[in-house]
Amino acid sequence: MSAFKDLPADRRYQQHFADAAGAEHSVWADYAVRGHTRIILHVEAHPSLRGTGAAGTFMQALAEHARAEGYKLEPHCSYAAIWLKRHPEYEDVLSS
């Protein structure tokens, strides 16, 4: 697993994970910026990472990053919305 990265020029968060065969693939989220809020438009995992927990680990890193940087998240992606709803410990990073 690589470090969580914010790629502001691409408006994308990204993190790499090893699949079952050891190959590195990414999980990413595209976002839009509105003030101190990051609107999560889409979260996607490489097909070989689906079902491995990589996307959940990525979402945790994204929520921790938002908390550390002092901004809020507004999930428009259904996966991000469901993940954040299932993890009330990150309620503080949700936009009102």
C-alpha positions as CSV (number, residue, x, y, z in Angstrom):
1,M,0.0,0.0,0.0
2,S,1.3,3.4,-0.9
3,A,0.7,6.7,0.9
4,F,-2.6,8.5,0.3
5,K,-2.1,11.3,-2.2
6,D,-4.1,14.4,-3.1
7,L,-3.5,15.4,-6.7
8,P,-5.0,18.9,-6.7
9,A,-4.2,19.6,-10.4
10,D,-6.3,16.6,-11.3
11,R,-8.8,17.0,-8.5
12,R,-8.2,13.4,-7.6
13,Y,-7.3,11.5,-4.5
14,Q,-5.3,8.3,-5.1
15,Q,-3.8,5.4,-3.2
16,H,-2.1,2.2,-4.5
17,F,-2.6,-1.3,-3.2
18,A,-1.3,-4.7,-4.1
19,D,-3.8,-7.2,-5.5
20,A,-3.7,-11.0,-4.7
21,A,-1.0,-11.5,-7.2
22,G,1.1,-8.7,-5.8
23,A,0.5,-6.2,-8.7
24,E,0.0,-2.6,-7.7
25,H,-3.3,-0.9,-8.7
26,S,-5.1,2.2,-7.5
27,V,-8.2,3.3,-5.8
28,W,-9.1,6.9,-6.6
29,A,-11.8,9.5,-6.0
30,D,-12.5,12.4,-8.3
31,Y,-13.6,15.6,-6.4
32,A,-14.8,19.2,-6.9
33,V,-13.9,22.0,-4.7
34,R,-16.4,24.4,-3.1
35,G,-14.7,26.6,-0.5
36,H,-13.5,24.3,2.3
37,T,-15.6,21.4,1.1
38,R,-14.5,18.6,-1.2
39,I,-17.4,17.1,-3.1
40,I,-16.7,13.5,-3.7
41,L,-18.0,12.8,-7.2
42,H,-16.8,9.3,-7.8
43,V,-14.8,6.6,-6.0
44,E,-13.4,3.7,-8.0
45,A,-11.1,0.7,-7.3
46,H,-9.3,-1.2,-10.0
47,P,-11.2,-4.4,-10.7
48,S,-8.6,-6.6,-9.2
49,L,-8.9,-4.8,-5.9
50,R,-12.7,-5.1,-5.6
51,G,-13.8,-7.1,-2.6
52,T,-10.4,-6.8,-0.9
53,G,-11.2,-3.9,1.5
54,A,-8.9,-1.5,-0.4
55,A,-11.6,1.0,-1.1
56,G,-12.6,1.0,2.6
57,T,-9.0,1.6,3.6
58,F,-8.8,4.4,1.0
59,M,-12.0,6.0,2.3
60,Q,-10.6,5.9,5.8
61,A,-7.4,7.7,4.6
62,L,-9.6,10.2,2.7
63,A,-11.6,11.0,5.9
64,E,-8.4,11.3,8.0
65,H,-6.9,13.6,5.4
66,A,-10.0,15.8,5.4
67,R,-9.9,16.0,9.2
68,A,-6.1,16.8,9.2
69,E,-6.5,19.5,6.5
70,G,-9.6,21.0,8.1
71,Y,-12.1,20.6,5.3
72,K,-15.4,18.9,4.9
73,L,-16.6,16.2,2.6
74,E,-19.8,16.1,0.6
75,P,-20.3,12.7,-0.9
76,H,-22.2,12.6,-4.2
77,C,-20.8,9.1,-5.0
78,S,-23.1,6.4,-3.5
79,Y,-20.1,4.3,-2.3
80,A,-18.6,7.3,-0.4
81,A,-22.0,8.3,1.0
82,I,-22.7,4.7,2.3
83,W,-19.1,4.3,3.7
84,L,-19.4,7.6,5.6
85,K,-22.8,6.7,6.9
86,R,-21.4,3.4,8.2
87,H,-18.5,5.2,9.9
88,P,-20.0,7.7,12.3
89,E,-16.6,8.3,13.8
90,Y,-16.0,10.6,10.7
91,E,-19.3,12.5,11.1
92,D,-17.2,15.6,11.9
93,V,-15.8,15.7,8.4
94,L,-19.2,15.7,6.7
95,S,-20.6,19.0,5.4
96,S,-23.8,20.1,7.0
